Amino acid sequence: MDIQALIKNLHPLEIRVLLSYTPSDELTSDLLQKKLDYKEGHANQAFSWLGGKNIVSVVRREPHTFFELTELGREYAEKGSPESRIIAFLRDSGPHSLPEIAAALGLENKDVGSAFGMLSKQGVLAMDGDKKAAYTGAAAPDSIEITASLLKKAAAEGGLLDQANLSDEEKKCMGGLAKKRGAADVPFRMVERETVVYKLEPIATEIKAALEQAGVTGNEIGSITPKMLADGSWKNGTFRGYNIAVPPARIIPGRTNPYVSFLESVKDKLCSLGFEEFDGPLVETEFWNSDALFMPQFHAARDIHDVYYVKNPTHAKFIEEPYLSNVAAAHENGGDTGSRGWNYSFDRDFTRRLILRSQGTVLSAHQLAKAKIPGKYFGIARCFRYDKVDATHLSDFYQTEGIVLGDEVNLKTLLGFLEMFAVEIAGATDVKYVPGYFPFTEPSIEVHIKHPVLGWFELGGSGIFRPEVTKAMGIDVPVLAWGIGIDRMALMALGLNDLRELFSEDIEKVRLRKARY
């Protein structure tokens, strides 16, 4: 072993150990903490580094059992155990019922009952003719005094007692006061620890001599502090040597996931435009997910929204009125909407079927029932729909959903919002609008953007809600609505080529994406 090369790479924590002890000494973490003023982490680090250089080895491992005060134990140490408090209370105040004792001492009824049971067996307490607990005058059992002593000793020693330092009577008493797990209802928690004993290898003698010859003390300055600059003490110090060939430690600060940041930026944008945010549960009924949006039951139009059904429970208990009756009428004959409806018998049992929401528009349906006019609302909803997963499709995805209500809103207003999503948020340069079909809007528009790699794809659908949707919810003004795939907006905005990268498990890719975003 090249001793001179070795001592250049020793840390001050290692140097002080080598200079303070010989191969005949047994070393432990506690010893270094007491003699060298190390913290526990420093002591363990010194042993780890010395072990890695084969300068120190493990001699043996010694198991130890400690008893640590719980919160309940700290309370007992301050106020006394329930047994000692009950004896003192009854001795001074005379007989009382158990509930009266609990109320007077601030104890739980179960604790008073347990304490009374134990003390009555010892003959210290007894029930009198009025069914009240009374002090008999007998001496309290030794265990109460030992318990008080243990609590006081533990509180004085930082809340921790070493089993090896307890007497046989104290160990016996501790058996009823401590638990390993679930120790919230006892004054002590049993903690098992292991003390590792080390010894320096014979080579440590040569290393110590080389350190002394080189004048290395382990107190060399490793960094200059503001205090040292202020008082000038650095001028008289000796500095540690540094190996500039050693690469620095990689520092990775914590930061928000880039997709989460993008979602927050969309929220901030819409809120700055005066929109109010809405939200709702992931589990919905067929009523709000589809029926309230004028999608006919058992019709091919609903096939575009393949849903996941909830296995248990299968149905909601009820659907709110008058919305159920209004929607049923709109489906059957148009109700008061001016429409002929779908001309079929509305199934009020099927409409209670529980599903995972398949579209964000379900939030808009809920909001219509309580919206202000005029009003602007939006939500970011996690949706679930059976689909083949590829670069632009996922089986669970985010949508940003929004509605604008008012007498003055029209198709031109809607196109303005769609352009904002496509250009300002997604960052697309090529945008087109094409006619679409949705059972709940007329007219219906799809907005498409062009990705530099994936080409054209649909960003989302939109339109003006039909009267069959709005009037059933008590709304009699035009309502603009859109459901935009926010995952797809992020695909363009974050410079990605596959939606699956938004939920990557590769942390390095996520960090690079954050740096780019």
NUMAR-639890 format. One record per residue (C-alpha): residue in three letters; x, y, z; residue number from 1. Coordinates in Angstrom, 1 decimal, m for minus. Example, Ala and Ser with C-alpha at 12.3 -4.5 7.8 and 13.67 -1.06 7.14 Angstrom:
REM residues 2
NUBA  residu       X       Y       Z  num
NUBA     ala    12.3    m4.5     7.8    1
NUBA     ser    13.7    m1.1     7.1    2
END
This chain:
REM residues 517
NUBA  residu       X       Y       Z  num
NUBA     met     0.0     0.0     0.0    1
NUBA     asp     1.4     3.4    m1.0    2
NUBA     ile     1.1     5.2     2.4    3
NUBA     gln     1.9     8.7     1.0    4
NUBA     ala    m0.7     8.4    m1.7    5
NUBA     leu    m3.2     7.1     0.9    6
NUBA     ile    m2.8    10.0     3.4    7
NUBA     lys    m3.5    12.5     0.6    8
NUBA     asn    m7.0    11.0     0.2    9
NUBA     leu    m7.9    10.8     3.8   10
NUBA     his   m10.8    12.9     5.1   11
NUBA     pro   m10.3    14.8     8.4   12
NUBA     leu   m12.9    12.5    10.0   13
NUBA     glu   m10.6     9.5     9.2   14
NUBA     ile    m7.4    11.3    10.2   15
NUBA     arg    m8.6    12.2    13.7   16
NUBA     val    m9.6     8.5    14.3   17
NUBA     leu    m6.2     7.3    13.1   18
NUBA     leu    m4.3     9.8    15.2   19
NUBA     ser    m6.4     9.1    18.3   20
NUBA     tyr    m6.5     5.3    18.5   21
NUBA     thr    m4.4     2.2    18.0   22
NUBA     pro    m5.1    m1.2    16.6   23
NUBA     ser    m5.6    m2.5    20.2   24
NUBA     asp    m8.5    m0.1    20.9   25
NUBA     glu   m12.1    m1.2    20.3   26
NUBA     leu   m14.1     1.6    18.6   27
NUBA     thr   m17.8     2.3    18.4   28
NUBA     ser   m19.9     5.1    17.1   29
NUBA     asp   m20.7     6.2    20.7   30
NUBA     leu   m17.0     6.4    21.6   31
NUBA     leu   m16.3     8.7    18.7   32
NUBA     gln   m19.2    10.9    19.6   33
NUBA     lys   m18.1    11.2    23.2   34
NUBA     lys   m14.3    11.5    22.7   35
NUBA     leu   m14.0    13.2    19.3   36
NUBA     asp   m17.2    15.2    19.5   37
NUBA     tyr   m18.5    13.6    16.3   38
NUBA     lys   m22.1    13.5    15.4   39
NUBA     glu   m23.5    10.0    14.8   40
NUBA     gly   m23.5    10.4    11.0   41
NUBA     his   m19.9    11.6    11.1   42
NUBA     ala   m18.8     8.6    13.1   43
NUBA     asn   m20.6     6.1    10.8   44
NUBA     gln   m19.1     7.9     7.8   45
NUBA     ala   m15.6     7.6     9.2   46
NUBA     phe   m16.0     3.9     9.7   47
NUBA     ser   m17.4     3.5     6.3   48
NUBA     trp   m14.6     5.3     4.6   49
NUBA     leu   m11.9     3.6     6.6   50
NUBA     gly   m13.5     0.2     6.0   51
NUBA     gly   m13.5     0.9     2.2   52
NUBA     lys    m9.7     1.4     2.5   53
NUBA     asn    m9.3    m1.8     4.5   54
NUBA     ile    m7.9     0.2     7.5   55
NUBA     val   m10.7    m0.8     9.9   56
NUBA     ser   m12.7    m4.0    10.3   57
NUBA     val   m15.7    m5.2    12.3   58
NUBA     val   m14.9    m7.2    15.4   59
NUBA     arg   m18.4    m8.0    16.6   60
NUBA     arg   m22.0    m6.8    16.7   61
NUBA     glu   m23.7    m6.3    20.1   62
NUBA     pro   m27.5    m6.2    20.2   63
NUBA     his   m29.0    m3.8    22.7   64
NUBA     thr   m32.5    m3.1    23.8   65
NUBA     phe   m33.6     0.4    24.7   66
NUBA     phe   m36.9     1.8    26.1   67
NUBA     glu   m38.0     5.1    24.6   68
NUBA     leu   m40.7     7.3    26.1   69
NUBA     thr   m43.8     7.7    24.0   70
NUBA     glu   m46.1    10.8    24.0   71
NUBA     leu   m48.2     9.0    26.6   72
NUBA     gly   m45.1     8.3    28.6   73
NUBA     arg   m44.1    11.9    28.6   74
NUBA     glu   m47.6    12.8    29.9   75
NUBA     tyr   m47.2    10.2    32.6   76
NUBA     ala   m43.8    11.5    33.5   77
NUBA     glu   m45.3    15.0    33.9   78
NUBA     lys   m48.6    14.2    35.6   79
NUBA     gly   m48.1    10.7    37.0   80
NUBA     ser   m49.4     7.3    36.0   81
NUBA     pro   m53.2     6.7    36.1   82
NUBA     glu   m52.8     4.4    39.1   83
NUBA     ser   m50.8     6.9    41.2   84
NUBA     arg   m53.2     9.7    40.3   85
NUBA     ile   m56.3     7.7    41.1   86
NUBA     ile   m54.9     6.7    44.5   87
NUBA     ala   m54.0    10.3    45.4   88
NUBA     phe   m57.4    11.5    44.2   89
NUBA     leu   m59.5     9.0    46.2   90
NUBA     arg   m57.3     9.4    49.3   91
NUBA     asp   m57.8    13.2    49.2   92
NUBA     ser   m61.4    13.4    47.9   93
NUBA     gly   m63.2    10.3    49.1   94
NUBA     pro   m65.2     7.8    47.1   95
NUBA     his   m66.2     8.5    43.5   96
NUBA     ser   m67.7     6.6    40.6   97
NUBA     leu   m65.3     5.6    37.8   98
NUBA     pro   m66.8     8.1    35.3   99
NUBA     glu   m66.4    10.9    38.0  100
NUBA     ile   m62.8     9.9    38.4  101
NUBA     ala   m62.2    10.0    34.7  102
NUBA     ala   m63.8    13.4    34.4  103
NUBA     ala   m61.9    14.8    37.3  104
NUBA     leu   m58.5    13.6    36.2  105
NUBA     gly   m58.9    14.0    32.4  106
NUBA     leu   m58.4    10.2    31.8  107
NUBA     glu   m60.2     7.9    29.4  108
NUBA     asn   m62.9     5.7    31.0  109
NUBA     lys   m61.0     2.5    29.8  110
NUBA     asp   m57.8     3.7    31.5  111
NUBA     val   m59.6     4.3    34.8  112
NUBA     gly   m61.3     0.9    34.5  113
NUBA     ser   m58.0    m0.9    33.9  114
NUBA     ala   m56.3     0.9    36.7  115
NUBA     phe   m59.2     0.2    39.2  116
NUBA     gly   m59.2    m3.5    38.2  117
NUBA     met   m55.5    m3.8    38.9  118
NUBA     leu   m55.6    m1.8    42.2  119
NUBA     ser   m58.6    m3.6    43.5  120
NUBA     lys   m56.8    m7.0    43.1  121
NUBA     gln   m54.0    m5.5    45.1  122
NUBA     gly   m56.5    m4.5    47.8  123
NUBA     val   m55.7    m0.8    47.4  124
NUBA     leu   m59.1     0.2    46.1  125
NUBA     ala   m62.6    m1.3    46.6  126
NUBA     met   m66.2    m0.6    45.7  127
NUBA     asp   m68.3     0.7    48.6  128
NUBA     gly   m72.0     0.2    49.2  129
NUBA     asp   m72.8     3.1    46.8  130
NUBA     lys   m70.9     1.4    43.9  131
NUBA     lys   m68.2     4.0    44.2  132
NUBA     ala   m64.4     3.4    44.2  133
NUBA     ala   m62.8     4.1    47.5  134
NUBA     tyr   m59.2     4.0    48.9  135
NUBA     thr   m58.8     1.2    51.4  136
NUBA     gly   m55.7     2.7    53.1  137
NUBA     ala   m53.5    m0.3    52.0  138
NUBA     ala   m50.0     0.4    50.7  139
NUBA     ala   m49.6     0.9    47.0  140
NUBA     pro   m47.8    m1.9    45.1  141
NUBA     asp   m44.1    m1.5    44.5  142
NUBA     ser   m44.7    m1.4    40.8  143
NUBA     ile   m46.3     2.0    41.0  144
NUBA     glu   m43.2     3.5    42.7  145
NUBA     ile   m40.9     1.7    40.2  146
NUBA     thr   m43.0     3.0    37.3  147
NUBA     ala   m42.7     6.5    38.6  148
NUBA     ser   m39.0     6.1    39.0  149
NUBA     leu   m38.6     4.8    35.4  150
NUBA     leu   m40.6     7.6    34.0  151
NUBA     lys   m38.6    10.2    35.9  152
NUBA     lys   m35.3     8.6    34.9  153
NUBA     ala   m36.3     8.4    31.2  154
NUBA     ala   m37.4    12.0    31.1  155
NUBA     ala   m34.1    13.1    32.7  156
NUBA     glu   m32.0    11.0    30.2  157
NUBA     gly   m33.5    12.4    27.0  158
NUBA     gly   m36.4     9.9    26.9  159
NUBA     leu   m34.2     6.7    26.4  160
NUBA     leu   m33.3     4.0    28.8  161
NUBA     asp   m30.8     1.2    28.2  162
NUBA     gln   m32.1    m2.2    29.3  163
NUBA     ala   m28.6    m3.1    30.5  164
NUBA     asn   m28.7    m0.3    33.1  165
NUBA     leu   m32.0    m1.5    34.6  166
NUBA     ser   m32.3    m3.6    37.8  167
NUBA     asp   m34.1    m6.9    37.8  168
NUBA     glu   m37.2    m5.2    39.4  169
NUBA     glu   m37.1    m2.5    36.8  170
NUBA     lys   m36.9    m4.9    33.9  171
NUBA     lys   m39.8    m6.9    35.3  172
NUBA     cys   m41.9    m3.8    35.6  173
NUBA     met   m40.9    m2.6    32.2  174
NUBA     gly   m42.4    m5.8    30.7  175
NUBA     gly   m45.9    m4.4    31.4  176
NUBA     leu   m45.0    m0.8    30.3  177
NUBA     ala   m43.4    m1.3    26.8  178
NUBA     lys   m44.3    m2.6    23.4  179
NUBA     lys   m42.3    m3.1    20.2  180
NUBA     arg   m45.1    m1.9    17.8  181
NUBA     gly   m48.4    m0.1    18.3  182
NUBA     ala   m47.0     1.7    21.4  183
NUBA     ala   m49.4     4.6    21.4  184
NUBA     asp   m51.3     3.2    24.4  185
NUBA     val   m48.2     2.4    26.6  186
NUBA     pro   m45.6     4.8    28.1  187
NUBA     phe   m42.6     3.1    26.6  188
NUBA     arg   m41.6     1.9    23.1  189
NUBA     met   m39.2    m1.0    22.9  190
NUBA     val   m36.3    m0.2    20.5  191
NUBA     glu   m33.8    m2.8    19.5  192
NUBA     arg   m30.5    m1.5    18.2  193
NUBA     glu   m27.1    m3.0    17.3  194
NUBA     thr   m23.7    m1.7    18.4  195
NUBA     val   m21.0    m2.4    15.9  196
NUBA     val   m17.5    m2.7    17.4  197
NUBA     tyr   m14.5    m1.9    15.1  198
NUBA     lys   m10.7    m2.3    15.4  199
NUBA     leu    m8.0    m0.6    13.3  200
NUBA     glu    m5.9    m2.9    11.2  201
NUBA     pro    m2.1    m3.0    11.9  202
NUBA     ile    m1.4    m0.8     8.8  203
NUBA     ala    m3.0     2.0    10.8  204
NUBA     thr     0.2     2.3    12.9  205
NUBA     glu     2.3     3.1     9.8  206
NUBA     ile    m0.4     5.6     8.5  207
NUBA     lys    m0.4     7.3    11.9  208
NUBA     ala     3.3     7.8    11.8  209
NUBA     ala     3.2     9.1     8.3  210
NUBA     leu     0.5    11.6     9.3  211
NUBA     glu     2.5    12.8    12.3  212
NUBA     gln     5.6    13.2    10.1  213
NUBA     ala     3.7    15.2     7.5  214
NUBA     gly     2.2    17.4    10.2  215
NUBA     val    m1.4    16.5     9.4  216
NUBA     thr    m3.7    16.9    12.3  217
NUBA     gly    m7.2    16.4    10.9  218
NUBA     asn    m8.1    20.0    11.8  219
NUBA     glu    m7.1    21.5     8.5  220
NUBA     ile    m9.5    24.0     7.0  221
NUBA     gly   m11.8    22.5     4.3  222
NUBA     ser   m13.9    25.6     3.5  223
NUBA     ile   m13.7    29.3     4.3  224
NUBA     thr   m16.8    30.6     6.1  225
NUBA     pro   m18.1    34.2     6.3  226
NUBA     lys   m17.0    34.3     9.9  227
NUBA     met   m13.4    33.3     9.0  228
NUBA     leu   m13.3    36.1     6.4  229
NUBA     ala   m14.6    38.6     8.9  230
NUBA     asp   m12.2    37.9    11.7  231
NUBA     gly    m9.2    37.0     9.5  232
NUBA     ser    m8.6    33.6    11.2  233
NUBA     trp    m8.2    31.9     7.8  234
NUBA     lys    m4.8    33.6     7.4  235
NUBA     asn    m3.3    31.5    10.2  236
NUBA     gly    m4.9    28.2     9.3  237
NUBA     thr    m3.7    25.2     7.4  238
NUBA     phe    m5.7    24.1     4.4  239
NUBA     arg    m6.7    20.7     3.2  240
NUBA     gly    m5.3    19.5    m0.1  241
NUBA     tyr    m7.7    18.9    m2.9  242
NUBA     asn    m7.6    16.5    m5.8  243
NUBA     ile    m8.9    18.6    m8.7  244
NUBA     ala    m9.1    15.5   m10.9  245
NUBA     val   m12.0    14.2    m8.8  246
NUBA     pro   m15.3    15.0   m10.5  247
NUBA     pro   m17.7    17.1    m8.3  248
NUBA     ala   m20.8    15.6    m6.9  249
NUBA     arg   m23.9    15.9    m9.1  250
NUBA     ile   m26.4    18.3    m7.6  251
NUBA     ile   m30.0    17.7    m8.8  252
NUBA     pro   m32.4    20.2    m7.3  253
NUBA     gly   m36.0    19.2    m6.8  254
NUBA     arg   m38.5    20.7    m9.3  255
NUBA     thr   m41.9    20.3   m10.7  256
NUBA     asn   m42.6    17.7   m13.3  257
NUBA     pro   m42.7    19.6   m16.7  258
NUBA     tyr   m46.2    18.2   m17.6  259
NUBA     val   m47.5    19.4   m14.2  260
NUBA     ser   m46.0    22.8   m14.9  261
NUBA     phe   m47.7    22.9   m18.3  262
NUBA     leu   m51.1    22.0   m16.8  263
NUBA     glu   m50.6    24.8   m14.2  264
NUBA     ser   m49.8    27.2   m17.0  265
NUBA     val   m53.0    26.4   m18.8  266
NUBA     lys   m55.0    27.0   m15.6  267
NUBA     asp   m53.2    30.3   m15.1  268
NUBA     lys   m54.0    31.4   m18.7  269
NUBA     leu   m57.7    30.6   m18.4  270
NUBA     cys   m58.0    32.2   m14.9  271
NUBA     ser   m56.3    35.3   m16.2  272
NUBA     leu   m59.1    35.5   m18.9  273
NUBA     gly   m61.8    35.5   m16.2  274
NUBA     phe   m62.7    31.8   m16.2  275
NUBA     glu   m63.8    30.0   m13.0  276
NUBA     glu   m62.5    26.5   m12.5  277
NUBA     phe   m64.8    23.5   m11.9  278
NUBA     asp   m64.1    19.9   m11.1  279
NUBA     gly   m66.0    16.6   m10.4  280
NUBA     pro   m65.6    12.9    m9.5  281
NUBA     leu   m63.9    10.3   m11.7  282
NUBA     val   m66.8     8.0   m11.3  283
NUBA     glu   m70.0     9.3   m13.0  284
NUBA     thr   m73.4     8.0   m14.1  285
NUBA     glu   m74.5     7.4   m17.6  286
NUBA     phe   m76.9    10.2   m17.0  287
NUBA     trp   m74.3    13.0   m16.6  288
NUBA     asn   m71.7    11.4   m18.8  289
NUBA     ser   m74.0    10.9   m21.8  290
NUBA     asp   m77.8    11.3   m21.3  291
NUBA     ala   m77.6    14.9   m20.1  292
NUBA     leu   m75.6    15.6   m23.3  293
NUBA     phe   m78.4    14.3   m25.5  294
NUBA     met   m76.6    11.2   m26.5  295
NUBA     pro   m79.4     8.6   m27.2  296
NUBA     gln   m79.3     5.5   m25.1  297
NUBA     phe   m78.4     2.2   m27.0  298
NUBA     his   m77.5     4.2   m30.2  299
NUBA     ala   m74.5     3.9   m32.4  300
NUBA     ala   m73.7     7.6   m31.7  301
NUBA     arg   m72.6     6.5   m28.2  302
NUBA     asp   m70.0     4.1   m29.7  303
NUBA     ile   m67.5     6.9   m30.0  304
NUBA     his   m67.5     7.0   m26.2  305
NUBA     asp   m66.6     3.4   m25.2  306
NUBA     val   m66.7     3.5   m21.4  307
NUBA     tyr   m65.3     1.5   m18.5  308
NUBA     tyr   m68.1     0.3   m16.2  309
NUBA     val   m67.8     0.1   m12.4  310
NUBA     lys   m68.1    m3.4   m11.0  311
NUBA     asn   m69.3    m2.7    m7.5  312
NUBA     pro   m71.5    m0.8    m6.9  313
NUBA     thr   m73.1    m0.9   m10.4  314
NUBA     his   m75.7     1.9   m10.0  315
NUBA     ala   m76.1     5.2    m8.3  316
NUBA     lys   m79.0     5.4    m5.8  317
NUBA     phe   m80.8     8.2    m7.6  318
NUBA     ile   m80.5    11.1   m10.2  319
NUBA     glu   m81.3    14.6    m9.1  320
NUBA     glu   m84.6    16.1   m10.0  321
NUBA     pro   m85.9    18.0   m12.0  322
NUBA     tyr   m82.9    17.2   m14.2  323
NUBA     leu   m83.8    13.5   m14.6  324
NUBA     ser   m87.4    14.3   m15.8  325
NUBA     asn   m86.2    17.1   m18.0  326
NUBA     val   m83.6    15.1   m19.7  327
NUBA     ala   m85.9    12.0   m20.1  328
NUBA     ala   m88.5    14.3   m21.7  329
NUBA     ala   m85.9    15.8   m24.1  330
NUBA     his   m84.9    12.3   m25.2  331
NUBA     glu   m88.4    10.9   m25.6  332
NUBA     asn   m90.3    13.8   m27.2  333
NUBA     gly   m88.1    16.9   m27.0  334
NUBA     gly   m89.9    18.2   m23.9  335
NUBA     asp   m90.0    22.0   m23.9  336
NUBA     thr   m86.9    22.4   m26.1  337
NUBA     gly   m88.7    22.7   m29.4  338
NUBA     ser   m87.2    19.4   m30.6  339
NUBA     arg   m88.9    16.1   m31.4  340
NUBA     gly   m86.3    14.3   m29.3  341
NUBA     trp   m85.1    10.8   m30.1  342
NUBA     asn   m88.5     9.2   m30.0  343
NUBA     tyr   m87.8     6.2   m27.7  344
NUBA     ser   m88.6     5.2   m24.1  345
NUBA     phe   m85.9     6.6   m21.8  346
NUBA     asp   m84.5     3.9   m19.5  347
NUBA     arg   m84.4     5.4   m16.0  348
NUBA     asp   m82.5     2.4   m14.6  349
NUBA     phe   m79.8     2.4   m17.2  350
NUBA     thr   m79.1     6.1   m16.7  351
NUBA     arg   m78.0     5.3   m13.1  352
NUBA     arg   m75.2     3.0   m14.3  353
NUBA     leu   m71.8     3.9   m12.8  354
NUBA     ile   m68.9     4.4   m15.1  355
NUBA     leu   m65.5     6.1   m15.3  356
NUBA     arg   m66.1     9.4   m17.0  357
NUBA     ser   m65.2     9.2   m20.7  358
NUBA     gln   m65.1    12.9   m21.5  359
NUBA     gly   m64.6    16.2   m19.7  360
NUBA     thr   m67.9    17.5   m21.0  361
NUBA     val   m69.6    15.7   m18.1  362
NUBA     leu   m68.2    18.6   m15.9  363
NUBA     ser   m69.9    21.1   m18.2  364
NUBA     ala   m73.2    19.3   m17.9  365
NUBA     his   m73.0    19.5   m14.1  366
NUBA     gln   m72.0    23.2   m14.3  367
NUBA     leu   m74.9    24.1   m16.5  368
NUBA     ala   m77.3    23.4   m13.7  369
NUBA     lys   m75.7    26.0   m11.4  370
NUBA     ala   m74.0    28.4   m13.9  371
NUBA     lys   m74.3    32.2   m13.7  372
NUBA     ile   m75.3    34.1   m16.9  373
NUBA     pro   m73.1    35.5   m18.3  374
NUBA     gly   m70.4    33.1   m17.2  375
NUBA     lys   m67.1    31.5   m18.2  376
NUBA     tyr   m66.0    28.1   m16.7  377
NUBA     phe   m63.3    25.6   m17.3  378
NUBA     gly   m61.9    22.4   m15.9  379
NUBA     ile   m59.0    20.0   m16.4  380
NUBA     ala   m60.4    16.5   m16.2  381
NUBA     arg   m58.8    13.0   m16.2  382
NUBA     cys   m60.9    10.9   m18.6  383
NUBA     phe   m61.0     7.1   m19.4  384
NUBA     arg   m61.9     5.6   m22.7  385
NUBA     tyr   m61.1     2.3   m24.3  386
NUBA     asp   m58.6     3.1   m27.1  387
NUBA     lys   m55.6     1.6   m28.9  388
NUBA     val   m52.5     3.2   m27.3  389
NUBA     asp   m50.1     4.9   m29.8  390
NUBA     ala   m48.2     8.1   m30.2  391
NUBA     thr   m51.4    10.3   m30.2  392
NUBA     his   m53.9     8.1   m28.2  393
NUBA     leu   m54.0     6.9   m24.6  394
NUBA     ser   m56.7     5.0   m22.7  395
NUBA     asp   m56.7     7.6   m20.0  396
NUBA     phe   m56.0    11.2   m20.7  397
NUBA     tyr   m56.5    14.8   m19.7  398
NUBA     gln   m59.0    17.2   m21.4  399
NUBA     thr   m59.5    20.8   m20.7  400
NUBA     glu   m63.2    21.4   m20.8  401
NUBA     gly   m64.9    24.8   m20.9  402
NUBA     ile   m68.2    26.6   m21.5  403
NUBA     val   m69.1    30.2   m22.1  404
NUBA     leu   m72.7    31.3   m21.5  405
NUBA     gly   m74.3    34.6   m22.6  406
NUBA     asp   m76.6    36.3   m25.0  407
NUBA     glu   m73.8    37.8   m27.1  408
NUBA     val   m71.6    34.7   m27.6  409
NUBA     asn   m71.5    33.1   m31.1  410
NUBA     leu   m69.5    30.9   m33.4  411
NUBA     lys   m66.9    33.6   m34.0  412
NUBA     thr   m66.3    33.8   m30.2  413
NUBA     leu   m65.7    30.1   m30.1  414
NUBA     leu   m63.2    30.2   m33.0  415
NUBA     gly   m61.3    32.8   m31.1  416
NUBA     phe   m60.9    30.5   m28.1  417
NUBA     leu   m59.9    27.6   m30.3  418
NUBA     glu   m57.2    29.7   m31.9  419
NUBA     met   m55.9    30.6   m28.4  420
NUBA     phe   m55.6    26.9   m27.5  421
NUBA     ala   m53.9    25.9   m30.8  422
NUBA     val   m51.5    28.9   m31.2  423
NUBA     glu   m50.9    30.5   m27.8  424
NUBA     ile   m50.9    27.4   m25.6  425
NUBA     ala   m50.0    24.5   m27.9  426
NUBA     gly   m47.6    26.6   m29.9  427
NUBA     ala   m48.8    25.4   m33.3  428
NUBA     thr   m48.2    27.3   m36.5  429
NUBA     asp   m50.5    25.3   m38.8  430
NUBA     val   m54.1    25.2   m37.7  431
NUBA     lys   m57.3    24.2   m39.4  432
NUBA     tyr   m61.0    23.9   m38.5  433
NUBA     val   m63.2    21.2   m39.9  434
NUBA     pro   m66.9    20.3   m39.4  435
NUBA     gly   m67.5    17.6   m36.9  436
NUBA     tyr   m70.4    15.7   m35.3  437
NUBA     phe   m71.3    15.6   m31.6  438
NUBA     pro   m74.8    14.7   m30.4  439
NUBA     phe   m74.8    17.6   m28.0  440
NUBA     thr   m73.6    20.5   m30.2  441
NUBA     glu   m74.8    22.2   m33.4  442
NUBA     pro   m72.8    23.4   m35.2  443
NUBA     ser   m69.8    21.2   m34.2  444
NUBA     ile   m66.2    22.0   m35.0  445
NUBA     glu   m63.0    20.1   m34.7  446
NUBA     val   m59.6    21.9   m34.5  447
NUBA     his   m56.6    20.2   m36.0  448
NUBA     ile   m52.9    21.2   m35.7  449
NUBA     lys   m49.8    20.0   m37.6  450
NUBA     his   m47.0    18.4   m35.6  451
NUBA     pro   m43.5    18.6   m37.2  452
NUBA     val   m43.1    14.8   m36.9  453
NUBA     leu   m46.6    13.3   m36.5  454
NUBA     gly   m48.3    15.5   m39.0  455
NUBA     trp   m52.0    16.6   m38.7  456
NUBA     phe   m54.0    15.4   m35.7  457
NUBA     glu   m57.2    16.5   m34.0  458
NUBA     leu   m56.6    18.7   m31.0  459
NUBA     gly   m60.2    18.7   m29.8  460
NUBA     gly   m63.9    19.1   m30.5  461
NUBA     ser   m66.2    22.1   m29.8  462
NUBA     gly   m69.5    23.6   m30.7  463
NUBA     ile   m72.6    25.4   m29.4  464
NUBA     phe   m74.7    23.3   m27.1  465
NUBA     arg   m78.1    22.2   m28.5  466
NUBA     pro   m81.3    23.4   m26.7  467
NUBA     glu   m82.0    19.8   m25.7  468
NUBA     val   m78.9    20.0   m23.5  469
NUBA     thr   m79.2    23.6   m22.1  470
NUBA     lys   m83.0    23.9   m21.6  471
NUBA     ala   m83.1    20.7   m19.7  472
NUBA     met   m80.7    22.3   m17.2  473
NUBA     gly   m82.6    25.6   m17.0  474
NUBA     ile   m80.4    27.6   m19.4  475
NUBA     asp   m82.0    29.6   m22.2  476
NUBA     val   m79.0    31.4   m23.7  477
NUBA     pro   m76.3    30.3   m26.2  478
NUBA     val   m73.6    28.1   m24.6  479
NUBA     leu   m70.2    27.6   m26.3  480
NUBA     ala   m68.4    24.4   m25.3  481
NUBA     trp   m65.1    22.7   m26.1  482
NUBA     gly   m63.2    19.7   m25.0  483
NUBA     ile   m59.5    20.0   m25.9  484
NUBA     gly   m56.9    17.2   m25.5  485
NUBA     ile   m54.5    18.9   m23.2  486
NUBA     asp   m52.1    15.9   m23.5  487
NUBA     arg   m51.9    16.7   m27.2  488
NUBA     met   m51.3    20.4   m26.6  489
NUBA     ala   m48.4    19.4   m24.3  490
NUBA     leu   m47.1    17.1   m27.0  491
NUBA     met   m46.6    20.1   m29.3  492
NUBA     ala   m45.6    22.6   m26.6  493
NUBA     leu   m43.0    20.4   m24.9  494
NUBA     gly   m41.5    19.3   m28.2  495
NUBA     leu   m42.4    15.6   m27.8  496
NUBA     asn   m43.2    13.0   m30.4  497
NUBA     asp   m45.2    10.5   m28.3  498
NUBA     leu   m47.9    11.0   m25.7  499
NUBA     arg   m46.4     8.2   m23.6  500
NUBA     glu   m43.4    10.4   m22.9  501
NUBA     leu   m45.5    12.6   m20.8  502
NUBA     phe   m45.7     9.8   m18.2  503
NUBA     ser   m42.2     8.4   m18.6  504
NUBA     glu   m40.5     6.5   m15.8  505
NUBA     asp   m37.1     7.6   m17.1  506
NUBA     ile   m36.2    10.4   m14.7  507
NUBA     glu   m33.3    11.6   m16.9  508
NUBA     lys   m35.7    12.2   m19.8  509
NUBA     val   m38.0    14.1   m17.5  510
NUBA     arg   m35.2    16.3   m16.3  511
NUBA     leu   m34.1    17.1   m19.9  512
NUBA     arg   m37.6    17.9   m20.8  513
NUBA     lys   m37.9    20.3   m17.9  514
NUBA     ala   m34.7    22.0   m18.9  515
NUBA     arg   m36.1    22.4   m22.4  516
NUBA     tyr   m39.5    23.6   m21.3  517
END
